Amino acid sequence: MMAAGTPLWLDLVLRAERVVGSRVEGAVHSDTYFDLVTEMNRAKRFLTGTVEGISKRIWHTANLPAGTDVRRVREQLARMERRIVELSKELDAQRETLETER
């Protein structure tokens, strides 16, 4: 029943949501849904790998870096930056030790 002061369109939307929502929720919690999601993720990984492999070969044929090459260089750069921070901290600690010994 429609509550006092509730517009008719809102009542219709809420009823439709209850009908559709319960069916969608039932489907989302089913084993079939989880199997479908798993298969879709596998297919996505396969397609992504295939496309990356093809594009990598094309870029390398043109003697240009591929996305995977750029990603690898970025990871190396991040490791180097972390190492530089560590070394800076070590140097600062050694300077403090030398200054306190004087």
Biotite code that builds the C-alpha atoms (Angstrom):
import biotite.structure as struc

atoms = struc.array([
    struc.Atom([0.000, 0.000, 0.000], chain_id="A", res_id=1, res_name="MET", atom_name="CA", element="C"),
    struc.Atom([1.027, 3.534, -0.664], chain_id="A", res_id=2, res_name="MET", atom_name="CA", element="C"),
    struc.Atom([2.012, 5.537, 2.396], chain_id="A", res_id=3, res_name="ALA", atom_name="CA", element="C"),
    struc.Atom([0.335, 8.863, 2.960], chain_id="A", res_id=4, res_name="ALA", atom_name="CA", element="C"),
    struc.Atom([2.130, 11.562, 1.043], chain_id="A", res_id=5, res_name="GLY", atom_name="CA", element="C"),
    struc.Atom([4.233, 9.142, -1.046], chain_id="A", res_id=6, res_name="THR", atom_name="CA", element="C"),
    struc.Atom([4.026, 9.936, -4.773], chain_id="A", res_id=7, res_name="PRO", atom_name="CA", element="C"),
    struc.Atom([2.567, 7.257, -7.025], chain_id="A", res_id=8, res_name="LEU", atom_name="CA", element="C"),
    struc.Atom([5.715, 7.072, -9.180], chain_id="A", res_id=9, res_name="TRP", atom_name="CA", element="C"),
    struc.Atom([7.858, 6.373, -6.104], chain_id="A", res_id=10, res_name="LEU", atom_name="CA", element="C"),
    struc.Atom([5.525, 3.610, -4.958], chain_id="A", res_id=11, res_name="ASP", atom_name="CA", element="C"),
    struc.Atom([5.719, 2.001, -8.421], chain_id="A", res_id=12, res_name="LEU", atom_name="CA", element="C"),
    struc.Atom([9.520, 2.249, -8.450], chain_id="A", res_id=13, res_name="VAL", atom_name="CA", element="C"),
    struc.Atom([9.811, 0.661, -5.008], chain_id="A", res_id=14, res_name="LEU", atom_name="CA", element="C"),
    struc.Atom([7.501, -2.213, -5.975], chain_id="A", res_id=15, res_name="ARG", atom_name="CA", element="C"),
    struc.Atom([9.457, -2.835, -9.178], chain_id="A", res_id=16, res_name="ALA", atom_name="CA", element="C"),
    struc.Atom([12.718, -2.735, -7.220], chain_id="A", res_id=17, res_name="GLU", atom_name="CA", element="C"),
    struc.Atom([11.442, -5.378, -4.808], chain_id="A", res_id=18, res_name="ARG", atom_name="CA", element="C"),
    struc.Atom([10.425, -7.694, -7.642], chain_id="A", res_id=19, res_name="VAL", atom_name="CA", element="C"),
    struc.Atom([13.554, -7.204, -9.747], chain_id="A", res_id=20, res_name="VAL", atom_name="CA", element="C"),
    struc.Atom([15.923, -6.859, -6.797], chain_id="A", res_id=21, res_name="GLY", atom_name="CA", element="C"),
    struc.Atom([14.992, -10.185, -5.233], chain_id="A", res_id=22, res_name="SER", atom_name="CA", element="C"),
    struc.Atom([15.530, -11.999, -8.541], chain_id="A", res_id=23, res_name="ARG", atom_name="CA", element="C"),
    struc.Atom([18.856, -10.270, -9.164], chain_id="A", res_id=24, res_name="VAL", atom_name="CA", element="C"),
    struc.Atom([20.020, -10.992, -5.621], chain_id="A", res_id=25, res_name="GLU", atom_name="CA", element="C"),
    struc.Atom([19.059, -14.651, -6.023], chain_id="A", res_id=26, res_name="GLY", atom_name="CA", element="C"),
    struc.Atom([21.002, -14.865, -9.280], chain_id="A", res_id=27, res_name="ALA", atom_name="CA", element="C"),
    struc.Atom([24.078, -13.124, -7.861], chain_id="A", res_id=28, res_name="VAL", atom_name="CA", element="C"),
    struc.Atom([24.275, -15.585, -4.956], chain_id="A", res_id=29, res_name="HIS", atom_name="CA", element="C"),
    struc.Atom([23.940, -18.679, -7.173], chain_id="A", res_id=30, res_name="SER", atom_name="CA", element="C"),
    struc.Atom([26.732, -21.094, -8.060], chain_id="A", res_id=31, res_name="ASP", atom_name="CA", element="C"),
    struc.Atom([26.054, -20.459, -11.743], chain_id="A", res_id=32, res_name="THR", atom_name="CA", element="C"),
    struc.Atom([26.856, -16.771, -11.275], chain_id="A", res_id=33, res_name="TYR", atom_name="CA", element="C"),
    struc.Atom([30.180, -17.513, -9.568], chain_id="A", res_id=34, res_name="PHE", atom_name="CA", element="C"),
    struc.Atom([31.075, -20.038, -12.271], chain_id="A", res_id=35, res_name="ASP", atom_name="CA", element="C"),
    struc.Atom([30.247, -17.464, -14.943], chain_id="A", res_id=36, res_name="LEU", atom_name="CA", element="C"),
    struc.Atom([32.341, -14.768, -13.233], chain_id="A", res_id=37, res_name="VAL", atom_name="CA", element="C"),
    struc.Atom([35.279, -17.184, -12.959], chain_id="A", res_id=38, res_name="THR", atom_name="CA", element="C"),
    struc.Atom([35.073, -18.076, -16.640], chain_id="A", res_id=39, res_name="GLU", atom_name="CA", element="C"),
    struc.Atom([34.773, -14.409, -17.630], chain_id="A", res_id=40, res_name="MET", atom_name="CA", element="C"),
    struc.Atom([37.893, -13.559, -15.610], chain_id="A", res_id=41, res_name="ASN", atom_name="CA", element="C"),
    struc.Atom([39.808, -16.388, -17.282], chain_id="A", res_id=42, res_name="ARG", atom_name="CA", element="C"),
    struc.Atom([38.678, -15.225, -20.713], chain_id="A", res_id=43, res_name="ALA", atom_name="CA", element="C"),
    struc.Atom([39.668, -11.647, -19.884], chain_id="A", res_id=44, res_name="LYS", atom_name="CA", element="C"),
    struc.Atom([43.140, -12.744, -18.741], chain_id="A", res_id=45, res_name="ARG", atom_name="CA", element="C"),
    struc.Atom([43.581, -14.841, -21.881], chain_id="A", res_id=46, res_name="PHE", atom_name="CA", element="C"),
    struc.Atom([42.482, -12.022, -24.200], chain_id="A", res_id=47, res_name="LEU", atom_name="CA", element="C"),
    struc.Atom([44.591, -9.456, -22.364], chain_id="A", res_id=48, res_name="THR", atom_name="CA", element="C"),
    struc.Atom([47.651, -11.692, -22.572], chain_id="A", res_id=49, res_name="GLY", atom_name="CA", element="C"),
    struc.Atom([47.063, -12.372, -26.252], chain_id="A", res_id=50, res_name="THR", atom_name="CA", element="C"),
    struc.Atom([46.604, -8.699, -27.124], chain_id="A", res_id=51, res_name="VAL", atom_name="CA", element="C"),
    struc.Atom([49.634, -7.681, -25.031], chain_id="A", res_id=52, res_name="GLU", atom_name="CA", element="C"),
    struc.Atom([51.742, -10.339, -26.728], chain_id="A", res_id=53, res_name="GLY", atom_name="CA", element="C"),
    struc.Atom([50.727, -9.224, -30.200], chain_id="A", res_id=54, res_name="ILE", atom_name="CA", element="C"),
    struc.Atom([51.208, -5.532, -29.454], chain_id="A", res_id=55, res_name="SER", atom_name="CA", element="C"),
    struc.Atom([54.563, -6.247, -27.787], chain_id="A", res_id=56, res_name="LYS", atom_name="CA", element="C"),
    struc.Atom([55.792, -7.999, -30.925], chain_id="A", res_id=57, res_name="ARG", atom_name="CA", element="C"),
    struc.Atom([54.566, -5.146, -33.117], chain_id="A", res_id=58, res_name="ILE", atom_name="CA", element="C"),
    struc.Atom([56.263, -2.489, -30.954], chain_id="A", res_id=59, res_name="TRP", atom_name="CA", element="C"),
    struc.Atom([59.496, -4.484, -30.791], chain_id="A", res_id=60, res_name="HIS", atom_name="CA", element="C"),
    struc.Atom([59.428, -4.996, -34.552], chain_id="A", res_id=61, res_name="THR", atom_name="CA", element="C"),
    struc.Atom([59.380, -1.208, -34.870], chain_id="A", res_id=62, res_name="ALA", atom_name="CA", element="C"),
    struc.Atom([62.246, -1.110, -32.329], chain_id="A", res_id=63, res_name="ASN", atom_name="CA", element="C"),
    struc.Atom([60.043, 0.699, -29.793], chain_id="A", res_id=64, res_name="LEU", atom_name="CA", element="C"),
    struc.Atom([59.409, -0.182, -26.156], chain_id="A", res_id=65, res_name="PRO", atom_name="CA", element="C"),
    struc.Atom([56.191, -2.029, -25.375], chain_id="A", res_id=66, res_name="ALA", atom_name="CA", element="C"),
    struc.Atom([53.947, -1.340, -22.410], chain_id="A", res_id=67, res_name="GLY", atom_name="CA", element="C"),
    struc.Atom([55.486, -4.252, -20.519], chain_id="A", res_id=68, res_name="THR", atom_name="CA", element="C"),
    struc.Atom([58.941, -2.752, -21.038], chain_id="A", res_id=69, res_name="ASP", atom_name="CA", element="C"),
    struc.Atom([57.789, 0.604, -19.685], chain_id="A", res_id=70, res_name="VAL", atom_name="CA", element="C"),
    struc.Atom([56.141, -1.116, -16.705], chain_id="A", res_id=71, res_name="ARG", atom_name="CA", element="C"),
    struc.Atom([59.365, -3.001, -15.948], chain_id="A", res_id=72, res_name="ARG", atom_name="CA", element="C"),
    struc.Atom([61.442, 0.192, -16.101], chain_id="A", res_id=73, res_name="VAL", atom_name="CA", element="C"),
    struc.Atom([58.981, 1.961, -13.786], chain_id="A", res_id=74, res_name="ARG", atom_name="CA", element="C"),
    struc.Atom([59.251, -0.883, -11.277], chain_id="A", res_id=75, res_name="GLU", atom_name="CA", element="C"),
    struc.Atom([63.044, -0.705, -11.419], chain_id="A", res_id=76, res_name="GLN", atom_name="CA", element="C"),
    struc.Atom([62.909, 3.056, -10.946], chain_id="A", res_id=77, res_name="LEU", atom_name="CA", element="C"),
    struc.Atom([60.638, 2.685, -7.919], chain_id="A", res_id=78, res_name="ALA", atom_name="CA", element="C"),
    struc.Atom([63.060, 0.161, -6.392], chain_id="A", res_id=79, res_name="ARG", atom_name="CA", element="C"),
    struc.Atom([65.969, 2.530, -7.003], chain_id="A", res_id=80, res_name="MET", atom_name="CA", element="C"),
    struc.Atom([64.076, 5.424, -5.408], chain_id="A", res_id=81, res_name="GLU", atom_name="CA", element="C"),
    struc.Atom([63.344, 3.320, -2.317], chain_id="A", res_id=82, res_name="ARG", atom_name="CA", element="C"),
    struc.Atom([67.002, 2.308, -2.108], chain_id="A", res_id=83, res_name="ARG", atom_name="CA", element="C"),
    struc.Atom([68.134, 5.942, -2.399], chain_id="A", res_id=84, res_name="ILE", atom_name="CA", element="C"),
    struc.Atom([65.834, 6.877, 0.478], chain_id="A", res_id=85, res_name="VAL", atom_name="CA", element="C"),
    struc.Atom([67.290, 4.036, 2.568], chain_id="A", res_id=86, res_name="GLU", atom_name="CA", element="C"),
    struc.Atom([70.849, 5.127, 1.794], chain_id="A", res_id=87, res_name="LEU", atom_name="CA", element="C"),
    struc.Atom([70.024, 8.753, 2.611], chain_id="A", res_id=88, res_name="SER", atom_name="CA", element="C"),
    struc.Atom([68.686, 7.683, 5.989], chain_id="A", res_id=89, res_name="LYS", atom_name="CA", element="C"),
    struc.Atom([71.810, 5.609, 6.640], chain_id="A", res_id=90, res_name="GLU", atom_name="CA", element="C"),
    struc.Atom([74.044, 8.557, 5.723], chain_id="A", res_id=91, res_name="LEU", atom_name="CA", element="C"),
    struc.Atom([72.083, 10.891, 7.982], chain_id="A", res_id=92, res_name="ASP", atom_name="CA", element="C"),
    struc.Atom([72.422, 8.425, 10.853], chain_id="A", res_id=93, res_name="ALA", atom_name="CA", element="C"),
    struc.Atom([76.185, 8.143, 10.273], chain_id="A", res_id=94, res_name="GLN", atom_name="CA", element="C"),
    struc.Atom([76.535, 11.947, 10.174], chain_id="A", res_id=95, res_name="ARG", atom_name="CA", element="C"),
    struc.Atom([74.670, 12.221, 13.469], chain_id="A", res_id=96, res_name="GLU", atom_name="CA", element="C"),
    struc.Atom([76.931, 9.585, 15.005], chain_id="A", res_id=97, res_name="THR", atom_name="CA", element="C"),
    struc.Atom([80.068, 11.382, 13.817], chain_id="A", res_id=98, res_name="LEU", atom_name="CA", element="C"),
    struc.Atom([78.821, 14.761, 15.067], chain_id="A", res_id=99, res_name="GLU", atom_name="CA", element="C"),
    struc.Atom([77.959, 13.395, 18.521], chain_id="A", res_id=100, res_name="THR", atom_name="CA", element="C"),
    struc.Atom([81.390, 11.735, 18.803], chain_id="A", res_id=101, res_name="GLU", atom_name="CA", element="C"),
    struc.Atom([83.165, 15.046, 18.243], chain_id="A", res_id=102, res_name="ARG", atom_name="CA", element="C"),
])
